[in-house]
């Protein structure tokens, strides 16, 4: 997640690509957390860091989705 998080400076095509990359990374982290949790000697500090990273990605994904979703007044 070294990319700048200023979404206003990016066009929609770039945001869509980043969104897919972040979603993929989020899924990978989910799998890594599950695999680490299955081990009896799971490193809790590593588990915490992975979960924190996953939450940051979730927030970033939500921001990008909000930016890409047009506001529709009903």
Biopython code that builds the backbone (N, CA, C, O; Angstrom):
import numpy as np
from Bio.PDB.StructureBuilder import StructureBuilder

atoms = [
    (1, "UNK", "N", (0.834, -1.176, 0.000)),
    (1, "UNK", "CA", (0.000, 0.000, 0.000)),
    (1, "UNK", "C", (0.879, 1.239, 0.000)),
    (1, "UNK", "O", (0.678, 2.153, 0.800)),
    (2, "UNK", "N", (1.834, 1.266, -0.882)),
    (2, "UNK", "CA", (2.731, 2.395, -1.000)),
    (2, "UNK", "C", (2.165, 3.487, -1.884)),
    (2, "UNK", "O", (2.742, 4.571, -1.981)),
    (3, "UNK", "N", (1.031, 3.212, -2.536)),
    (3, "UNK", "CA", (0.432, 4.176, -3.435)),
    (3, "UNK", "C", (-0.165, 5.335, -2.640)),
    (3, "UNK", "O", (-0.674, 5.137, -1.537)),
    (4, "UNK", "N", (-0.104, 6.537, -3.196)),
    (4, "UNK", "CA", (-0.727, 7.673, -2.520)),
    (4, "UNK", "C", (-2.226, 7.441, -2.376)),
    (4, "UNK", "O", (-2.859, 6.840, -3.244)),
    (5, "UNK", "N", (-2.776, 7.919, -1.282)),
    (5, "UNK", "CA", (-4.190, 7.667, -1.030)),
    (5, "UNK", "C", (-5.067, 8.864, -1.377)),
    (5, "UNK", "O", (-6.242, 8.883, -1.011)),
    (6, "UNK", "N", (-4.528, 9.866, -2.075)),
    (6, "UNK", "CA", (-5.318, 11.012, -2.492)),
    (6, "UNK", "C", (-6.127, 10.606, -3.724)),
    (6, "UNK", "O", (-5.638, 10.662, -4.853)),
    (7, "UNK", "N", (-7.360, 10.203, -3.486)),
    (7, "UNK", "CA", (-8.189, 9.672, -4.563)),
    (7, "UNK", "C", (-8.632, 10.750, -5.540)),
    (7, "UNK", "O", (-8.956, 10.436, -6.686)),
    (8, "UNK", "N", (-8.657, 12.007, -5.121)),
    (8, "UNK", "CA", (-9.142, 13.069, -5.994)),
    (8, "UNK", "C", (-8.220, 13.312, -7.184)),
    (8, "UNK", "O", (-8.646, 13.889, -8.185)),
    (9, "UNK", "N", (-6.968, 12.883, -7.089)),
    (9, "UNK", "CA", (-6.009, 13.116, -8.156)),
    (9, "UNK", "C", (-5.947, 11.974, -9.172)),
    (9, "UNK", "O", (-5.180, 12.039, -10.133)),
    (10, "UNK", "N", (-6.740, 10.947, -8.964)),
    (10, "UNK", "CA", (-6.671, 9.780, -9.848)),
    (10, "UNK", "C", (-7.939, 9.683, -10.691)),
    (10, "UNK", "O", (-9.032, 10.024, -10.237)),
    (11, "UNK", "N", (-7.773, 9.208, -11.936)),
    (11, "UNK", "CA", (-8.958, 9.040, -12.764)),
    (11, "UNK", "C", (-9.626, 7.689, -12.465)),
    (11, "UNK", "O", (-9.054, 6.844, -11.776)),
    (12, "UNK", "N", (-10.814, 7.503, -12.981)),
    (12, "UNK", "CA", (-11.606, 6.313, -12.666)),
    (12, "UNK", "C", (-10.952, 5.014, -13.119)),
    (12, "UNK", "O", (-11.068, 3.996, -12.438)),
    (13, "UNK", "N", (-10.270, 5.036, -14.256)),
    (13, "UNK", "CA", (-9.619, 3.810, -14.737)),
    (13, "UNK", "C", (-8.514, 3.364, -13.779)),
    (13, "UNK", "O", (-8.384, 2.176, -13.484)),
    (14, "UNK", "N", (-7.733, 4.305, -13.303)),
    (14, "UNK", "CA", (-6.670, 3.983, -12.346)),
    (14, "UNK", "C", (-7.290, 3.449, -11.055)),
    (14, "UNK", "O", (-6.797, 2.481, -10.477)),
    (15, "UNK", "N", (-8.360, 4.080, -10.613)),
    (15, "UNK", "CA", (-9.023, 3.644, -9.380)),
    (15, "UNK", "C", (-9.580, 2.227, -9.517)),
    (15, "UNK", "O", (-9.510, 1.443, -8.570)),
    (16, "UNK", "N", (-10.128, 1.894, -10.674)),
    (16, "UNK", "CA", (-10.666, 0.540, -10.879)),
    (16, "UNK", "C", (-9.557, -0.517, -10.800)),
    (16, "UNK", "O", (-9.743, -1.582, -10.213)),
    (17, "UNK", "N", (-8.415, -0.208, -11.394)),
    (17, "UNK", "CA", (-7.277, -1.135, -11.353)),
    (17, "UNK", "C", (-6.798, -1.286, -9.912)),
    (17, "UNK", "O", (-6.580, -2.402, -9.441)),
    (18, "UNK", "N", (-6.637, -0.169, -9.219)),
    (18, "UNK", "CA", (-6.199, -0.222, -7.823)),
    (18, "UNK", "C", (-7.203, -0.971, -6.963)),
    (18, "UNK", "O", (-6.818, -1.723, -6.068)),
    (19, "UNK", "N", (-8.481, -0.770, -7.228)),
    (19, "UNK", "CA", (-9.525, -1.450, -6.465)),
    (19, "UNK", "C", (-9.386, -2.962, -6.594)),
    (19, "UNK", "O", (-9.492, -3.681, -5.601)),
    (20, "UNK", "N", (-9.156, -3.438, -7.785)),
    (20, "UNK", "CA", (-8.990, -4.878, -7.988)),
    (20, "UNK", "C", (-7.731, -5.400, -7.293)),
    (20, "UNK", "O", (-7.745, -6.481, -6.704)),
    (21, "UNK", "N", (-6.655, -4.636, -7.363)),
    (21, "UNK", "CA", (-5.416, -5.037, -6.685)),
    (21, "UNK", "C", (-5.636, -5.097, -5.182)),
    (21, "UNK", "O", (-5.206, -6.050, -4.533)),
    (22, "UNK", "N", (-6.298, -4.095, -4.620)),
    (22, "UNK", "CA", (-6.549, -4.067, -3.177)),
    (22, "UNK", "C", (-7.493, -5.186, -2.754)),
    (22, "UNK", "O", (-7.314, -5.774, -1.687)),
    (23, "UNK", "N", (-8.491, -5.485, -3.573)),
    (23, "UNK", "CA", (-9.403, -6.596, -3.253)),
    (23, "UNK", "C", (-8.645, -7.924, -3.234)),
    (23, "UNK", "O", (-8.859, -8.756, -2.353)),
    (24, "UNK", "N", (-7.769, -8.111, -4.200)),
    (24, "UNK", "CA", (-6.975, -9.337, -4.270)),
    (24, "UNK", "C", (-6.060, -9.453, -3.048)),
    (24, "UNK", "O", (-5.936, -10.526, -2.456)),
    (25, "UNK", "N", (-5.426, -8.349, -2.681)),
    (25, "UNK", "CA", (-4.555, -8.351, -1.513)),
    (25, "UNK", "C", (-5.353, -8.629, -0.237)),
    (25, "UNK", "O", (-4.871, -9.320, 0.661)),
    (26, "UNK", "N", (-6.561, -8.097, -0.160)),
    (26, "UNK", "CA", (-7.434, -8.326, 0.997)),
    (26, "UNK", "C", (-7.776, -9.813, 1.114)),
    (26, "UNK", "O", (-7.751, -10.380, 2.206)),
    (27, "UNK", "N", (-8.095, -10.435, -0.022)),
    (27, "UNK", "CA", (-8.392, -11.880, -0.019)),
    (27, "UNK", "C", (-7.166, -12.687, 0.393)),
    (27, "UNK", "O", (-7.271, -13.639, 1.166)),
    (28, "UNK", "N", (-6.012, -12.305, -0.123)),
    (28, "UNK", "CA", (-4.766, -13.003, 0.225)),
    (28, "UNK", "C", (-4.478, -12.895, 1.722)),
    (28, "UNK", "O", (-4.067, -13.868, 2.354)),
    (29, "UNK", "N", (-4.693, -11.719, 2.276)),
    (29, "UNK", "CA", (-4.484, -11.534, 3.709)),
    (29, "UNK", "C", (-5.461, -12.389, 4.513)),
    (29, "UNK", "O", (-5.097, -12.962, 5.540)),
    (30, "UNK", "N", (-6.689, -12.468, 4.043)),
    (30, "UNK", "CA", (-7.691, -13.295, 4.717)),
    (30, "UNK", "C", (-7.233, -14.752, 4.759)),
    (30, "UNK", "O", (-7.352, -15.419, 5.788)),
    (31, "UNK", "N", (-6.714, -15.236, 3.642)),
    (31, "UNK", "CA", (-6.215, -16.614, 3.590)),
    (31, "UNK", "C", (-4.992, -16.803, 4.485)),
    (31, "UNK", "O", (-4.856, -17.831, 5.148)),
    (32, "UNK", "N", (-4.113, -15.822, 4.503)),
    (32, "UNK", "CA", (-2.918, -15.910, 5.341)),
    (32, "UNK", "C", (-3.285, -15.914, 6.822)),
    (32, "UNK", "O", (-2.701, -16.661, 7.606)),
    (33, "UNK", "N", (-4.243, -15.088, 7.201)),
    (33, "UNK", "CA", (-4.701, -15.037, 8.589)),
    (33, "UNK", "C", (-5.334, -16.365, 8.988)),
    (33, "UNK", "O", (-5.092, -16.870, 10.084)),
    (34, "UNK", "N", (-6.138, -16.923, 8.104)),
    (34, "UNK", "CA", (-6.769, -18.215, 8.391)),
    (34, "UNK", "C", (-5.713, -19.317, 8.537)),
    (34, "UNK", "O", (-5.796, -20.142, 9.447)),
    (35, "UNK", "N", (-4.732, -19.329, 7.649)),
    (35, "UNK", "CA", (-3.680, -20.349, 7.716)),
    (35, "UNK", "C", (-2.847, -20.185, 8.988)),
    (35, "UNK", "O", (-2.484, -21.171, 9.630)),
    (36, "UNK", "N", (-2.552, -18.954, 9.341)),
    (36, "UNK", "CA", (-1.772, -18.710, 10.546)),
    (36, "UNK", "C", (-2.565, -19.100, 11.795)),
    (36, "UNK", "O", (-2.000, -19.605, 12.765)),
    (37, "UNK", "N", (-3.859, -18.864, 11.761)),
    (37, "UNK", "CA", (-4.714, -19.208, 12.898)),
    (37, "UNK", "C", (-4.835, -20.698, 13.124)),
    (37, "UNK", "O", (-5.104, -21.131, 14.245)),
    (38, "UNK", "N", (-4.644, -21.493, 12.085)),
    (38, "UNK", "CA", (-4.736, -22.946, 12.207)),
    (38, "UNK", "C", (-3.514, -23.552, 12.884)),
    (38, "UNK", "O", (-3.571, -24.661, 13.415)),
    (39, "UNK", "N", (-2.420, -22.821, 12.858)),
    (39, "UNK", "CA", (-1.193, -23.333, 13.474)),
    (39, "UNK", "C", (-1.271, -23.188, 14.986)),
    (39, "UNK", "O", (-1.756, -22.178, 15.495)),
    (40, "UNK", "N", (-0.804, -24.174, 15.685)),
    (40, "UNK", "CA", (-0.839, -24.150, 17.150)),
    (40, "UNK", "C", (0.119, -23.107, 17.711)),
    (40, "UNK", "O", (-0.106, -22.569, 18.795)),
    (41, "UNK", "N", (1.171, -22.828, 16.984)),
    (41, "UNK", "CA", (2.166, -21.875, 17.449)),
    (41, "UNK", "C", (2.074, -20.553, 16.690)),
    (41, "UNK", "O", (3.090, -19.947, 16.352)),
    (42, "UNK", "N", (0.867, -20.125, 16.434)),
    (42, "UNK", "CA", (0.661, -18.906, 15.653)),
    (42, "UNK", "C", (1.262, -17.701, 16.375)),
    (42, "UNK", "O", (1.064, -17.518, 17.577)),
    (43, "UNK", "N", (1.987, -16.896, 15.634)),
    (43, "UNK", "CA", (2.598, -15.679, 16.165)),
    (43, "UNK", "C", (1.513, -14.608, 16.263)),
    (43, "UNK", "O", (1.012, -14.130, 15.245)),
    (44, "UNK", "N", (1.159, -14.238, 17.478)),
    (44, "UNK", "CA", (0.065, -13.299, 17.689)),
    (44, "UNK", "C", (0.386, -11.895, 17.177)),
    (44, "UNK", "O", (-0.506, -11.187, 16.712)),
    (45, "UNK", "N", (1.641, -11.493, 17.260)),
    (45, "UNK", "CA", (2.021, -10.178, 16.765)),
    (45, "UNK", "C", (1.859, -10.110, 15.240)),
    (45, "UNK", "O", (1.352, -9.127, 14.700)),
    (46, "UNK", "N", (2.290, -11.151, 14.575)),
    (46, "UNK", "CA", (2.121, -11.212, 13.117)),
    (46, "UNK", "C", (0.641, -11.229, 12.756)),
    (46, "UNK", "O", (0.215, -10.563, 11.813)),
    (47, "UNK", "N", (-0.137, -11.997, 13.517)),
    (47, "UNK", "CA", (-1.575, -12.075, 13.275)),
    (47, "UNK", "C", (-2.218, -10.684, 13.423)),
    (47, "UNK", "O", (-3.053, -10.293, 12.608)),
    (48, "UNK", "N", (-1.826, -9.955, 14.454)),
    (48, "UNK", "CA", (-2.357, -8.612, 14.677)),
    (48, "UNK", "C", (-1.997, -7.680, 13.530)),
    (48, "UNK", "O", (-2.837, -6.911, 13.062)),
    (49, "UNK", "N", (-0.761, -7.748, 13.080)),
    (49, "UNK", "CA", (-0.324, -6.886, 11.982)),
    (49, "UNK", "C", (-1.075, -7.193, 10.695)),
    (49, "UNK", "O", (-1.461, -6.278, 9.967)),
    (50, "UNK", "N", (-1.283, -8.473, 10.409)),
    (50, "UNK", "CA", (-2.030, -8.854, 9.203)),
    (50, "UNK", "C", (-3.471, -8.365, 9.277)),
    (50, "UNK", "O", (-4.019, -7.871, 8.292)),
    (51, "UNK", "N", (-4.076, -8.504, 10.443)),
    (51, "UNK", "CA", (-5.466, -8.053, 10.608)),
    (51, "UNK", "C", (-5.577, -6.536, 10.468)),
    (51, "UNK", "O", (-6.530, -6.027, 9.879)),
    (52, "UNK", "N", (-4.597, -5.822, 11.014)),
    (52, "UNK", "CA", (-4.600, -4.365, 10.913)),
    (52, "UNK", "C", (-4.457, -3.935, 9.458)),
    (52, "UNK", "O", (-5.148, -3.025, 8.999)),
    (53, "UNK", "N", (-3.562, -4.594, 8.743)),
    (53, "UNK", "CA", (-3.366, -4.302, 7.317)),
    (53, "UNK", "C", (-4.654, -4.584, 6.534)),
    (53, "UNK", "O", (-5.036, -3.822, 5.645)),
    (54, "UNK", "N", (-5.307, -5.682, 6.878)),
    (54, "UNK", "CA", (-6.555, -6.060, 6.210)),
    (54, "UNK", "C", (-7.639, -4.999, 6.448)),
    (54, "UNK", "O", (-8.396, -4.676, 5.533)),
    (55, "UNK", "N", (-7.717, -4.463, 7.658)),
    (55, "UNK", "CA", (-8.691, -3.417, 7.953)),
    (55, "UNK", "C", (-8.388, -2.127, 7.191)),
    (55, "UNK", "O", (-9.303, -1.458, 6.712)),
    (56, "UNK", "N", (-7.103, -1.777, 7.079)),
    (56, "UNK", "CA", (-6.732, -0.583, 6.301)),
    (56, "UNK", "C", (-7.132, -0.759, 4.839)),
    (56, "UNK", "O", (-7.632, 0.171, 4.205)),
    (57, "UNK", "N", (-6.907, -1.956, 4.314)),
    (57, "UNK", "CA", (-7.299, -2.224, 2.932)),
    (57, "UNK", "C", (-8.812, -2.136, 2.762)),
    (57, "UNK", "O", (-9.305, -1.597, 1.771)),
    (58, "UNK", "N", (-9.539, -2.666, 3.731)),
    (58, "UNK", "CA", (-11.009, -2.618, 3.674)),
    (58, "UNK", "C", (-11.489, -1.171, 3.620)),
    (58, "UNK", "O", (-12.389, -0.846, 2.845)),
    (59, "UNK", "N", (-10.898, -0.302, 4.436)),
    (59, "UNK", "CA", (-11.264, 1.116, 4.426)),
    (59, "UNK", "C", (-10.924, 1.767, 3.093)),
    (59, "UNK", "O", (-11.714, 2.544, 2.557)),
    (60, "UNK", "N", (-9.762, 1.454, 2.563)),
    (60, "UNK", "CA", (-9.351, 2.016, 1.282)),
    (60, "UNK", "C", (-10.256, 1.532, 0.154)),
    (60, "UNK", "O", (-10.606, 2.308, -0.735)),
    (61, "UNK", "N", (-10.634, 0.270, 0.183)),
    (61, "UNK", "CA", (-11.547, -0.285, -0.819)),
    (61, "UNK", "C", (-12.884, 0.452, -0.757)),
    (61, "UNK", "O", (-13.453, 0.800, -1.791)),
    (62, "UNK", "N", (-13.384, 0.689, 0.457)),
    (62, "UNK", "CA", (-14.663, 1.400, 0.615)),
    (62, "UNK", "C", (-14.559, 2.827, 0.072)),
    (62, "UNK", "O", (-15.496, 3.315, -0.560)),
    (63, "UNK", "N", (-13.435, 3.499, 0.312)),
    (63, "UNK", "CA", (-13.247, 4.861, -0.207)),
    (63, "UNK", "C", (-13.252, 4.877, -1.728)),
    (63, "UNK", "O", (-13.877, 5.741, -2.344)),
    (64, "UNK", "N", (-12.560, 3.928, -2.329)),
    (64, "UNK", "CA", (-12.499, 3.880, -3.793)),
    (64, "UNK", "C", (-13.874, 3.554, -4.356)),
    (64, "UNK", "O", (-14.296, 4.160, -5.341)),
    (65, "UNK", "N", (-14.578, 2.609, -3.749)),
    (65, "UNK", "CA", (-15.925, 2.264, -4.229)),
    (65, "UNK", "C", (-16.858, 3.467, -4.130)),
    (65, "UNK", "O", (-17.667, 3.695, -5.030)),
    (66, "UNK", "N", (-16.757, 4.232, -3.059)),
    (66, "UNK", "CA", (-17.575, 5.438, -2.921)),
    (66, "UNK", "C", (-17.247, 6.458, -4.002)),
    (66, "UNK", "O", (-18.136, 7.122, -4.535)),
    (67, "UNK", "N", (-15.981, 6.572, -4.313)),
    (67, "UNK", "CA", (-15.550, 7.526, -5.341)),
    (67, "UNK", "C", (-16.038, 7.105, -6.723)),
    (67, "UNK", "O", (-16.371, 7.954, -7.550)),
    (68, "UNK", "N", (-16.082, 5.796, -6.978)),
    (68, "UNK", "CA", (-16.486, 5.297, -8.292)),
    (68, "UNK", "C", (-18.006, 5.216, -8.456)),
    (68, "UNK", "O", (-18.508, 5.226, -9.580)),
    (69, "UNK", "N", (-18.730, 5.138, -7.355)),
    (69, "UNK", "CA", (-20.180, 5.023, -7.423)),
    (69, "UNK", "C", (-20.777, 6.419, -7.588)),
    (69, "UNK", "O", (-20.554, 7.294, -6.752)),
    (70, "UNK", "N", (-21.529, 6.625, -8.658)),
    (70, "UNK", "CA", (-22.108, 7.960, -8.865)),
    (70, "UNK", "C", (-23.214, 8.247, -7.845)),
    (70, "UNK", "O", (-23.961, 7.358, -7.437)),
    (71, "UNK", "N", (-23.288, 9.506, -7.454)),
    (71, "UNK", "CA", (-24.368, 9.913, -6.552)),
    (71, "UNK", "C", (-25.654, 10.059, -7.361)),
    (71, "UNK", "O", (-25.717, 10.817, -8.328)),
    (72, "UNK", "N", (-26.664, 9.321, -6.946)),
    (72, "UNK", "CA", (-27.945, 9.359, -7.651)),
    (72, "UNK", "C", (-28.995, 9.883, -6.668)),
    (72, "UNK", "O", (-29.222, 9.303, -5.607)),
    (73, "UNK", "N", (-29.609, 10.962, -7.040)),
    (73, "UNK", "CA", (-30.648, 11.539, -6.208)),
    (73, "UNK", "C", (-31.987, 10.954, -6.650)),
    (73, "UNK", "O", (-32.420, 11.140, -7.787)),
    (74, "UNK", "N", (-32.632, 10.243, -5.728)),
    (74, "UNK", "CA", (-33.897, 9.593, -6.081)),
    (74, "UNK", "C", (-35.071, 10.521, -5.891)),
    (74, "UNK", "O", (-36.212, 10.132, -6.143)),
]
sb = StructureBuilder()
sb.init_structure("model")
sb.init_model(0)
sb.init_chain("A")
sb.init_seg("    ")
for serial, (resi, resn, name, xyz) in enumerate(atoms, 1):
    if name == "N":
        sb.init_residue(resn, " ", resi, " ")
    sb.init_atom(name, np.array(xyz, "f"), 0.0, 1.0, " ", f" {name:<3s}", serial, name[0])
structure = sb.get_structure()
